[in-house]
Structures are given as C-alpha cells and as structure tokens.
Amino acid sequence: MTKLSVNINKIATIRNARGGNIPNLVQVAIDCQRFGAEGITVHPRPDERHIKYKDVYDLKKIISTEFNIEGYPSKTFIELVKNVKPEQVTLVPDPPDAITSSAGWDTIKHKVFLKEIIAELQSVGIRTSIFIDTNLKNIENAVDTGTDRIELYTEPYASIYTINKEKAIENFAIASKVAKECNLGLNAGHDLSLENLNYFYKNIENLKEVSIGHALISDSIYYGLENTIQMYLRQLK
C-alpha cells in the first residue's frame, strides 16, 4: 500500500499573505487526515515564508497519522526535528533561498555529512529519508549513509509525462528496482498530480509514500479538499 502524505505548505503561504490565521493551518491538517490523508508533510525554511517553526510544534499535537518534516539539515533544523520527533524526516539539499526543491543529494560527495546527520536523527527514533534523483550511483551510495528510505525527485518525470510517458517513467522504474535491491524504502514527490500519479504508481516497485502539495491544494480550489484527497487516493489503487 502506498500512503498519501499531503504537503500543506501552500496553505501556510495563503495564510501568511494576509497575516492572522486564515486559513487555519492546524484545522486544515486535521481535516486532511479526516478526509483520508495518511500523512502530513511540511517543509519549514529559514525565512519562514510559509511553514513557521511554531507551526511544526502546533501540528505535532494533532497529527494522528504520520508527520513528515522536510528540510535542509542546518543546525536549527536538526534541533527542531529532534525536539518534535516526527515519524519521518526527509533531508533535502536546498539552499536557504530556494523557491522549491530542485535537485537531489550527491550521496558520494556528501556521504560523510549525511551519515552523521542520519545517525543523529535515528538515535532519537526518527526514520530518515533523503531526497535523491534517479542516478543509480547516488542510490547505491545512499546505502552507506545509513538512511532508511530515499525519496525520488519526480519533477523530471512530470515535465515530460504528457509528451512521452514511457520515456518519462523509464529511469524511475529502473531506480525503484535498484532501491529495492539495496533494501531502501522508497518515497516519491515533486509535481505529481492527478494527471500523472496513477501511471507512476503502477510502474514503480515498492513505493511506500508519495508527498503531494502544490497540485493537490490547487485541485482542491475546484473540487474541494475532501473530494480532492479522495481523488488522489484513488490514483494509488
């Protein structure tokens, strides 16, 4: 079974545009779970332009499914997640000013750094995942970092899906097989949508979780949040 984790960063972006607490981020997370989401994902950034550090503490109190916190492993971020102790932390190689995640880790170049961070998180009972592309060397070397899972960066898949879906999925299908051979759990995220999710799901081995935010929240404007979550869940069958 592949879990759907809803990334609620965009809800925080809307709230922050006007100040105050509309929409109420905590209530949206409660509702996402009530509507069928099997996890909640957030990605706090140093400038707190969407998810604020206080949000992370507030959300921890109400999440009854699975809490996934994404971010670059700065000292401040590591302190945050060690205090909150979510079920999963996904490490991404984003610089502080990045608009969104746009690349995976070089697990050869950053192996020692990742290994130290991952061991620190696992020592307090947090499952780890690292954001990664389909480069097979990066996947194979991820094993040496000690990570529990990898999360495939799926923007390259989404960008050519409508042009040639067979070509779009090819490297990801191979990557999923290698991850399975390496005994790495497999997550995926970035630009997955109602249009391309089912085909991805059907062609990827051992897919444990997808994290979806931008497309899902955008679709909910038209379809409503409850209906949209159910529509995404149906793509994972």
LINPENOR-V978937 format. One line per field, one symbol per residue. psi: psi as a letter, one per 40 degrees, with the letter a starting at -180 (. if undefined). A space follows every 10 residues. Layout:
psi: ???
This chain:
psi: hhihhhhedd dddddddeaa fhihdddddd ddddeeheih highidefec hidddddddd dehechhhhi ihgidddddd ddddgidihh hifhidehdi heiiiheddf dddddddddd ddeefhhiih hiaehddddd eddeeeidii hhheddddde dedgdddded dddddddddd defhihiiih eiiddedddd deehifhdih hhcddddddd ddeidddddd ddddef.
